[in-house]
């Protein structure tokens, strides 16, 4: 017997798995940070952008046809001064990607990392990593993308979008796979 008016069941979005990856656990977080730090040391360690430079760069990313086609629901990107916090943060609210960027974290790799938190909803899981790599390749370059991807491989970080079964052909029994091509 229920003691209050709450339902006997509940829907907890954090318990949903994405291709076998449970975002609630965020098992890859530390490894993603390690891979990113190795790439940062090679390519971004002397980069210090101002908020104005970040705003201009992020606006140019948002304006590309590639970004608009890949993330059609995103209506904008907001960059906030991260003073008072030692760590950067990224999220999406009302289809606007937000980033808080403390001064020491204002380089392109971290900016794309925090932007990706507004684009993928599996913390540091495979969907996040796939989108992160796509952004790095497109907006930083092939060398940075290859270095980060190689670090993901070395650290055994899942970085490919999970495939989902679309349907099974009734005549042949063959499974037809639906590949993820964009996040919502």
KARA-V139079 format. One record per backbone hydrogen bond with DSSP energy under -1.0 kcal/mol. NH is the residue of the N-H (numbers start at 1). CO is the residue of the C=O. If there is no record, write none. Layout:
# KARA-V139079
nh,co
NH,CO
NH,CO
This chain:
# KARA-V139079
nh,co
15,12
16,13
18,21
21,18
25,22
26,22
29,26
32,28
33,29
34,30
35,31
36,32
37,33
38,34
39,35
40,36
41,37
42,38
43,39
44,40
45,40
47,44
49,106
54,50
55,51
56,52
57,53
58,54
59,55
60,56
61,57
62,58
63,59
64,61
68,64
69,65
70,66
71,67
74,71
75,95
78,97
80,99
82,101
85,82
89,100
91,98
93,96
96,93
97,76
98,91
99,78
100,89
101,80
105,102
106,103
107,105
111,107
112,108
113,109
114,110
115,111
116,112
117,113
118,115
119,116
120,116
125,122
129,125
130,126
131,127
132,128
133,129
134,130
135,131
136,132
137,133
138,134
139,135
140,136
141,136
145,141
146,142
147,143
148,144
149,145
150,146
151,147
152,148
153,149
154,150
155,151
156,153
157,152
164,178
166,176
167,176
169,174
173,169
176,167
178,164
